[in-house]
Structure formats: C-alpha cells, structure tokens
Amino acid sequence: MDIIAPKSAPDAVARRAETLDTIAAVLPIDRRDKLAEILTDQDVETLKHLVNEGMGVNTLRALTSDLGYLEAWCLAATGSALPWPAPEALLLKFVAHHLWDPARRETDPEHGMPAAVGQALRDGGLLRSTGPHAPATVGRRLANWSTLTKWRSLGGAFASPALKSAIRLAIRAAPRQRLRKSAKAVTGDVLAKLLATCGGDNLRDLRDRAILMVAFASGGRRRSEVAGLRKEQLTIEPPIAGEDGSPLPSLSIHLGRTKNSGGSQDEVVYLTGRPVEALDAWLAAANIRGGSVFRAIDRWGHVSRRGLDPKAVNDIVKQRVAMAGLEVGEFSAHGLRSGYLTEAANRGIPLPEAMEQSRHRSVQQASSYYNNATRRNGRAARLL
C-alpha cells in the first residue's frame, strides 16, 4: 500500500499541483498553487472524478472555490482538516461564523467569526468582508458542501431541523439587503459611452470593443462564457438582410452546456452586423485562427496564447467605465447581462424573444430586469 504523504509535505503539495494542472480549465489560474496547499489528496481525486463525469465548467469552478474555502475555514476554526461527513456541530459552527448580528458584535466580541479565524482567512486571500456573509453565499457553500459529501457516497446532517432553524434565525437576526451583481444595467446608452473609449485601431481597443459588443449582443453573456469563448465555437452563417436591403454578416456561437442548460444540450446564440464586424476585426488583428478568442495583451503589445481569466473581463468593463467618466462602483460585467434584457424591454422586444438570446430559463429572473423597464415606461406609473 502506498503511503500518502502528509498534507504539509512539499512532495504532496507538488503532486496535487501537478494534478490540478490537468483540470486547470475549472480553476482560477492564479489560485492553483494555493489550492494545492489547502485541498487534500481526496479532494483532488473528487475533482478529477467530476471532470471525468463531464460536470459543467462553471459548476466545477464554484465547487472547487467553495471546497478550498471550506477546507481553509475548518483548519482555521478547528485546527483540523475538513471531516467527511461533517458532523452537525461543525455545520452549525459554520453558520454561526458567517451569519451574525453586527449590533451584537459591538457588545460581544465573541459573537460571530472569531478574529483569529477571520484573520487567517484574510491572510490566505480567501476573505475580504469584515462583516457577516450574504445568506445566499452561505446557502451556496452549504449546498456545495452537501453535493461533495454525496459524491463521496456519504450522508450528512445538511437537512437536519437544527441546521435549518439556525440558518433561519441567523438570517432574521442579521438582515442583509440583497444587491444585484451590477448596481446599474449597461443599457444601450451606457454601452455607447463605453464603446466610444474603444475607438482606436490598437489591439486593446479592438479587443475590448469586441468583448463589449459580443457580450452584450449575444444576450448578455456571463463573464466566464466570454473569457472561455473559443474560435471553434463560432460558425459563419449566411448574411442577414438589413433594413435597407444590404447584407449584414452573421455568425452563431455554440455555447455548449451552460449554467441553465440540460446535460447534453448545446446552447446557440446569434450575432448580426456590427458585433460580427468588431469580432472579425479583433481576430484578424490578433491573428487568432484557433483556441481562445479573447486573450491578454502585454505592455509590448504581444497577444497571449492563453484566454482571459473571467475576472479580467470584469476588470476590462470597469476600466472602460472609468474611461467613459462613469462611476466605476455602479457597473460590472454582469451589467451587460441585465442591460441586454433592460434594453430589450426599452425597445419593445417581447420577453420570450429576448430570453431566447439571453438563454435565461427562469422567467421570474429574466422579468426582474425586463419588468422594471416596462413598469417605468408603462401607464401604471403615469396615473397622475
């Protein structure tokens, strides 16, 4: 029987890092080495199994990120690695450390996450907030914890009445307003201002213009979908006749499986006209004939062979927001997604037609953007 090296042994860390390289598509590139230190051999084997099972990339990335956080939190909070299955007491401790009342913390320093635990997580780059977590974040991490437990063919106390009660009481004691991922939608007028900052013919302007136009016009694609877009997903379609009868270039984007699609469903969206021209201009200038569509550009103007990280897409949006003289804190890459549906409502495009392009499956979620614009412009808001 092979002897498994201790988690802290350099050769064990190196082995896990090498294994994580084989599934790098699901990991934030800059976090591989840190994850190799945090995750156990069994964690890495579980991730390899999920990759082989064909789980969606975004789901795997979320599972990996949350698993790394849970391992680091458990080590900081208990001094031991995450146990499988987790006892109910540990689940309750997790809730108590992440959902708490700031007012009570002022009079009781022991309430909530202990300072030493929080500092350890911050030192590891895993925690930025100094207050309680959003209930949705805690719920997602518990759900992923439960999923990973099931993948190990183990049970758990995730459905216990005590845990459900603790979560309910904690949320009630520490209400936190749910904020949208982007405070403001990037609607057509805002997008025009961002595109105006990309008017040059240098590589950065051509790339950023293509990113903005493709992400918006393809239905408000998620930043992970934009960053992961590959040339092989693009198919040239027959031209579409414009309003004046002139032919407009058209192409389809095969998204494969997405966050909302079924297991074997290939999601397809279409681009027509200016977004296609912007994308073609970038691909030609960067000489991209295959692989990642959107790539990093170094200070000397060299185009990387690797695709952008999803965070870089968000950074590009914010850089263009700043260049346009808008408030950076009010916009993010997700604003392109909400902005697409908002703009569709402003132009009178029926919600089902807009959802065909955005690929939303939940009418409730899609209409939360769409209906706000419709209500604001509708008769019900103008009774006086």
C-alpha positions as CSV (number, residue, x, y, z in Angstrom):
1,M,0.0,0.0,0.0
2,D,1.3,3.4,-0.9
3,I,1.9,5.8,2.0
4,I,0.1,9.1,1.5
5,A,2.4,11.9,2.4
6,P,1.2,14.4,5.0
7,K,-0.7,17.3,3.6
8,S,2.1,19.7,4.5
9,A,4.8,17.7,2.8
10,P,6.3,19.5,-0.2
11,D,6.1,16.5,-2.4
12,A,2.4,16.0,-1.7
13,V,1.7,19.7,-2.5
14,A,3.7,19.4,-5.7
15,R,1.8,16.2,-6.7
16,R,-1.5,17.9,-6.1
17,A,-0.4,21.0,-8.0
18,E,0.5,18.8,-11.0
19,T,-2.8,17.0,-10.8
20,L,-4.7,20.3,-10.6
21,D,-2.8,21.4,-13.8
22,T,-4.7,18.6,-15.6
23,I,-8.0,20.2,-14.7
24,A,-6.9,23.8,-14.9
25,A,-9.9,24.7,-17.1
26,V,-12.1,24.6,-14.0
27,L,-9.7,26.6,-11.7
28,P,-8.7,30.2,-11.4
29,I,-5.2,30.0,-12.9
30,D,-3.6,32.2,-10.2
31,R,-5.0,30.0,-7.4
32,R,-3.7,26.6,-8.4
33,D,-0.7,26.6,-6.0
34,K,-2.7,27.9,-3.1
35,L,-5.4,25.3,-3.7
36,A,-2.7,22.6,-3.8
37,E,-1.8,23.6,-0.3
38,I,-5.3,23.7,1.0
39,L,-7.0,20.7,-0.6
40,T,-6.4,17.1,0.4
41,D,-5.5,14.2,-1.9
42,Q,-9.1,13.0,-1.6
43,D,-10.4,16.5,-2.6
44,V,-8.3,16.5,-5.8
45,E,-9.4,13.0,-6.7
46,T,-13.0,14.0,-6.2
47,L,-12.5,17.0,-8.6
48,K,-10.8,14.7,-11.2
49,H,-13.8,12.4,-10.9
50,L,-16.2,15.3,-11.5
51,V,-14.2,16.4,-14.6
52,N,-14.4,12.9,-16.0
53,E,-18.1,12.8,-15.3
54,G,-18.5,15.9,-17.5
55,M,-19.8,18.3,-15.0
56,G,-20.2,21.9,-16.3
57,V,-17.1,24.1,-16.1
58,N,-18.9,26.9,-14.1
59,T,-20.3,24.4,-11.6
60,L,-16.9,22.8,-11.2
61,R,-15.2,26.1,-10.7
62,A,-17.8,27.0,-7.9
63,L,-17.4,23.7,-6.3
64,T,-13.6,24.0,-6.3
65,S,-13.6,27.5,-4.9
66,D,-16.0,26.7,-2.1
67,L,-14.2,23.5,-1.3
68,G,-10.9,25.4,-0.9
69,Y,-12.7,27.9,1.3
70,L,-14.3,25.2,3.5
71,E,-11.0,23.4,4.0
72,A,-9.2,26.7,4.9
73,W,-12.1,27.7,7.3
74,C,-12.2,24.4,9.0
75,L,-8.4,24.3,9.5
76,A,-8.5,27.9,11.0
77,A,-11.6,27.2,13.1
78,T,-10.8,23.7,14.4
79,G,-7.1,23.1,13.7
80,S,-8.0,20.0,11.6
81,A,-8.8,19.3,8.0
82,L,-12.5,19.1,6.9
83,P,-14.0,15.8,8.1
84,W,-16.2,13.7,5.8
85,P,-19.1,13.6,6.5
86,A,-19.2,16.8,8.6
87,P,-20.9,16.5,12.0
88,E,-23.9,18.6,12.7
89,A,-21.9,20.6,15.2
90,L,-19.5,21.7,12.5
91,L,-22.2,22.8,10.2
92,L,-23.8,24.9,13.0
93,K,-20.4,26.4,13.7
94,F,-20.1,27.4,10.0
95,V,-23.4,29.2,10.2
96,A,-22.5,30.9,13.4
97,H,-19.2,32.1,12.0
98,H,-20.8,33.5,8.8
99,L,-24.3,34.8,9.7
100,W,-24.3,37.0,12.7
101,D,-25.6,40.3,14.1
102,P,-23.2,43.3,13.8
103,A,-25.0,45.1,16.5
104,R,-24.5,42.3,19.0
105,R,-20.8,42.0,17.9
106,E,-20.3,45.5,19.2
107,T,-21.1,44.4,22.8
108,D,-20.0,40.8,22.5
109,P,-16.6,40.4,20.7
110,E,-17.0,36.6,20.8
111,H,-20.2,36.8,18.7
112,G,-19.7,35.7,15.0
113,M,-16.5,34.6,13.4
114,P,-13.5,34.7,15.9
115,A,-11.0,37.4,14.9
116,A,-8.2,34.8,14.6
117,V,-10.2,32.7,12.2
118,G,-11.1,35.8,10.1
119,Q,-7.5,37.0,10.0
120,A,-6.2,33.6,8.9
121,L,-8.7,33.5,6.0
122,R,-7.8,37.1,5.1
123,D,-4.1,36.3,5.1
124,G,-4.8,33.4,2.8
125,G,-6.7,35.7,0.4
126,L,-10.0,33.9,1.0
127,L,-11.9,36.5,2.9
128,R,-12.4,40.2,2.1
129,S,-15.5,41.1,4.1
130,T,-15.3,42.2,7.7
131,G,-19.0,41.7,8.3
132,P,-21.4,38.8,8.1
133,H,-21.7,36.9,4.8
134,A,-24.6,37.2,2.5
135,P,-27.2,34.5,3.2
136,A,-27.0,33.4,-0.4
137,T,-23.3,32.8,-0.2
138,V,-23.7,30.7,3.0
139,G,-26.5,28.8,1.4
140,R,-24.4,28.1,-1.8
141,R,-21.4,26.9,0.2
142,L,-23.6,24.6,2.3
143,A,-25.2,23.2,-0.8
144,N,-21.9,22.6,-2.5
145,W,-20.6,21.0,0.8
146,S,-23.6,18.7,0.7
147,T,-23.0,17.9,-3.0
148,L,-19.4,17.0,-2.4
149,T,-20.4,14.8,0.5
150,K,-22.8,12.9,-1.7
151,W,-20.2,12.5,-4.4
152,R,-18.1,10.7,-1.7
153,S,-21.1,8.3,-1.2
154,L,-21.6,9.7,2.4
155,G,-24.6,11.0,4.3
156,G,-24.7,14.2,6.3
157,A,-26.7,16.5,8.6
158,F,-27.5,19.1,5.9
159,A,-31.2,18.5,6.1
160,S,-31.3,18.5,9.9
161,P,-34.0,20.6,11.6
162,A,-31.4,22.2,13.9
163,L,-29.4,23.4,10.9
164,K,-32.4,24.8,9.1
165,S,-33.6,26.5,12.2
166,A,-30.1,28.0,12.8
167,I,-30.0,29.4,9.3
168,R,-33.5,30.9,9.5
169,L,-32.8,32.5,12.9
170,A,-29.4,33.8,11.8
171,I,-30.8,35.5,8.7
172,R,-33.6,37.1,10.7
173,A,-31.1,38.4,13.3
174,A,-28.7,39.8,10.7
175,P,-30.8,41.1,7.8
176,R,-28.7,42.0,4.8
177,Q,-30.0,43.7,1.7
178,R,-29.6,41.7,-1.4
179,L,-27.8,43.7,-4.0
180,R,-27.6,43.0,-7.7
181,K,-24.2,41.9,-9.1
182,S,-24.2,45.2,-11.0
183,A,-25.9,48.1,-9.4
184,K,-26.8,49.6,-12.8
185,A,-27.5,47.9,-16.1
186,V,-25.3,48.6,-19.1
187,T,-28.1,49.7,-21.4
188,G,-27.7,50.9,-24.9
189,D,-26.8,54.5,-24.0
190,V,-24.2,53.3,-21.4
191,L,-22.7,50.8,-23.9
192,A,-22.3,53.6,-26.5
193,K,-20.2,55.6,-24.0
194,L,-18.0,52.5,-23.3
195,L,-17.6,51.8,-27.0
196,A,-16.6,55.4,-27.6
197,T,-13.5,54.7,-25.4
198,C,-12.5,51.9,-27.8
199,G,-12.4,53.9,-31.0
200,G,-8.7,53.4,-31.8
201,D,-7.2,50.7,-34.0
202,N,-4.7,49.4,-31.4
203,L,-5.1,45.8,-30.2
204,R,-6.5,46.8,-26.8
205,D,-9.2,48.9,-28.3
206,L,-10.1,46.3,-30.9
207,R,-10.2,43.5,-28.2
208,D,-12.3,45.5,-25.7
209,R,-14.7,46.7,-28.3
210,A,-15.3,43.1,-29.5
211,I,-15.7,42.0,-25.9
212,L,-18.3,44.6,-25.1
213,M,-20.3,44.2,-28.3
214,V,-20.2,40.4,-28.3
215,A,-21.1,40.0,-24.6
216,F,-24.0,42.4,-24.9
217,A,-25.4,41.5,-28.4
218,S,-25.2,37.7,-27.7
219,G,-27.8,38.1,-25.0
220,G,-25.6,39.4,-22.2
221,R,-23.2,36.6,-21.8
222,R,-21.7,35.8,-18.4
223,R,-18.0,36.9,-18.0
224,S,-17.0,33.2,-17.7
225,E,-18.6,32.5,-21.0
226,V,-16.9,35.4,-22.6
227,A,-13.5,34.5,-21.1
228,G,-13.9,30.9,-22.2
229,L,-15.1,31.6,-25.7
230,R,-13.0,29.6,-28.3
231,K,-12.7,30.1,-32.1
232,E,-14.1,26.6,-32.6
233,Q,-17.4,27.7,-31.1
234,L,-18.0,30.3,-33.9
235,T,-19.8,29.3,-37.1
236,I,-20.3,31.7,-40.0
237,E,-23.9,31.9,-41.0
238,P,-25.5,33.3,-44.3
239,P,-25.8,37.1,-44.3
240,I,-29.0,38.7,-43.0
241,A,-30.7,41.4,-45.0
242,G,-30.6,44.8,-43.2
243,E,-33.4,47.4,-43.2
244,D,-32.0,48.9,-46.4
245,G,-31.6,45.5,-48.0
246,S,-27.8,45.4,-47.7
247,P,-26.3,42.1,-46.4
248,L,-25.2,42.0,-42.7
249,P,-22.6,39.5,-41.6
250,S,-24.0,36.8,-39.2
251,L,-22.5,34.1,-37.1
252,S,-23.6,31.6,-34.4
253,I,-22.0,30.9,-31.1
254,H,-22.2,27.4,-29.8
255,L,-22.1,27.8,-26.0
256,G,-22.3,24.0,-25.3
257,R,-23.6,23.4,-21.8
258,T,-24.2,26.5,-19.8
259,K,-25.4,27.2,-16.2
260,N,-29.0,26.9,-17.2
261,S,-28.9,24.2,-19.9
262,G,-29.5,20.5,-19.8
263,G,-26.8,17.9,-19.6
264,S,-26.5,17.3,-23.4
265,Q,-28.0,20.5,-24.7
266,D,-25.9,22.7,-27.0
267,E,-27.0,26.3,-26.4
268,V,-26.7,28.5,-29.5
269,V,-27.0,32.3,-29.8
270,Y,-26.5,34.5,-32.8
271,L,-24.7,37.7,-33.7
272,T,-25.6,40.0,-36.6
273,G,-24.0,43.2,-38.1
274,R,-21.7,45.4,-36.0
275,P,-20.8,42.9,-33.3
276,V,-19.6,40.4,-36.0
277,E,-17.5,43.1,-37.7
278,A,-16.0,44.0,-34.3
279,L,-15.1,40.4,-33.6
280,D,-13.7,39.8,-37.0
281,A,-11.5,42.9,-36.7
282,W,-10.0,41.7,-33.4
283,L,-9.4,38.1,-34.7
284,A,-7.7,39.4,-37.8
285,A,-5.5,42.0,-35.9
286,A,-4.5,39.4,-33.2
287,N,-4.0,36.7,-35.9
288,I,-6.2,34.3,-33.9
289,R,-7.0,31.2,-36.0
290,G,-8.0,28.8,-33.2
291,G,-8.2,28.5,-29.5
292,S,-9.2,31.2,-27.1
293,V,-10.9,34.2,-28.7
294,F,-10.2,36.9,-26.1
295,R,-6.6,37.0,-24.7
296,A,-4.4,39.1,-22.6
297,I,-2.1,41.7,-24.2
298,D,1.2,42.6,-22.5
299,R,2.8,46.0,-22.3
300,W,4.7,45.4,-25.5
301,G,1.5,44.6,-27.4
302,H,2.1,40.9,-27.6
303,V,-1.1,38.7,-27.6
304,S,-1.0,35.8,-25.1
305,R,-1.7,32.3,-26.2
306,R,-4.0,31.8,-23.2
307,G,-7.5,33.0,-22.7
308,L,-8.5,35.8,-20.3
309,D,-9.5,34.9,-16.8
310,P,-13.2,35.8,-16.1
311,K,-12.0,38.4,-13.6
312,A,-10.1,40.1,-16.4
313,V,-13.4,40.6,-18.3
314,N,-14.9,42.3,-15.3
315,D,-11.7,44.5,-15.0
316,I,-11.9,45.5,-18.7
317,V,-15.6,46.6,-18.2
318,K,-14.7,48.7,-15.2
319,Q,-11.6,50.2,-17.0
320,R,-13.9,51.3,-19.8
321,V,-16.4,52.6,-17.4
322,A,-13.7,54.8,-15.7
323,M,-12.5,56.0,-19.1
324,A,-16.1,57.0,-20.0
325,G,-16.3,59.2,-16.9
326,L,-18.9,57.0,-15.2
327,E,-18.9,55.7,-11.6
328,V,-16.9,52.5,-11.5
329,G,-18.6,51.1,-8.5
330,E,-22.0,51.2,-10.2
331,F,-21.2,48.9,-13.1
332,S,-19.7,45.4,-13.6
333,A,-19.6,42.8,-16.3
334,H,-22.9,41.4,-15.1
335,G,-24.4,44.8,-16.0
336,L,-24.1,43.7,-19.7
337,R,-26.4,40.7,-18.9
338,S,-29.0,42.8,-17.1
339,G,-28.5,45.6,-19.6
340,Y,-29.4,43.4,-22.5
341,L,-32.8,42.5,-21.1
342,T,-33.4,46.0,-19.9
343,E,-32.6,47.4,-23.4
344,A,-34.8,44.7,-24.9
345,A,-37.7,46.0,-22.8
346,N,-37.0,49.6,-23.7
347,R,-37.2,48.7,-27.4
348,G,-40.4,46.8,-27.0
349,I,-38.9,43.3,-27.8
350,P,-41.2,40.6,-26.3
351,L,-39.7,38.9,-23.2
352,P,-39.8,35.3,-24.7
353,E,-37.8,36.6,-27.7
354,A,-35.2,38.3,-25.5
355,M,-34.9,35.2,-23.4
356,E,-34.2,33.1,-26.5
357,Q,-31.0,35.1,-26.9
358,S,-30.1,35.6,-23.2
359,R,-30.8,31.9,-22.6
360,H,-32.5,32.6,-19.3
361,R,-34.6,29.6,-18.2
362,S,-36.3,31.4,-15.3
363,V,-39.0,33.8,-16.4
364,Q,-39.0,35.2,-12.9
365,Q,-35.3,36.1,-13.0
366,A,-35.4,37.5,-16.6
367,S,-38.5,39.5,-15.9
368,S,-36.9,41.1,-12.8
369,Y,-34.8,43.2,-15.3
370,Y,-37.4,43.3,-18.1
371,N,-40.4,44.3,-16.0
372,N,-38.6,47.2,-14.2
373,A,-38.1,49.0,-17.5
374,T,-41.6,48.1,-18.7
375,R,-43.2,49.3,-15.5
376,R,-41.2,52.6,-15.5
377,N,-42.4,53.3,-19.0
378,G,-45.9,51.9,-18.7
379,R,-49.2,53.5,-18.0
380,A,-49.4,52.3,-14.4
381,A,-46.6,54.6,-13.4
382,R,-48.3,57.7,-15.1
383,L,-51.7,57.8,-13.5
384,L,-51.3,61.5,-12.5
